[in-house]
């Protein structure tokens, strides 16, 4: 029973780390956005961030999650 439990736990920890990395990247992006002179550049930077965050969620859900949709992955990224 331990191997059956360890894979979801590992995926849970990876999703938590990915969420922490996304939060750190967003905080760094906030500093860059303050330096950008135009509003459309700021919005473009936000769009790139969210495209990357959605791509990371897709990667976690499909590749790491073996193609199974697990809602706790999205919850971990939000946390």
Secondary structure, 3 states (H helix, E strand, C coil): CHHHHHHHHHHHHHHHHHHHHHHHHHHHHHHHHHHCCCHHHHHHHHHHHHHHHHHHHHHHHHHHCCCCCCHHHHHHHHC
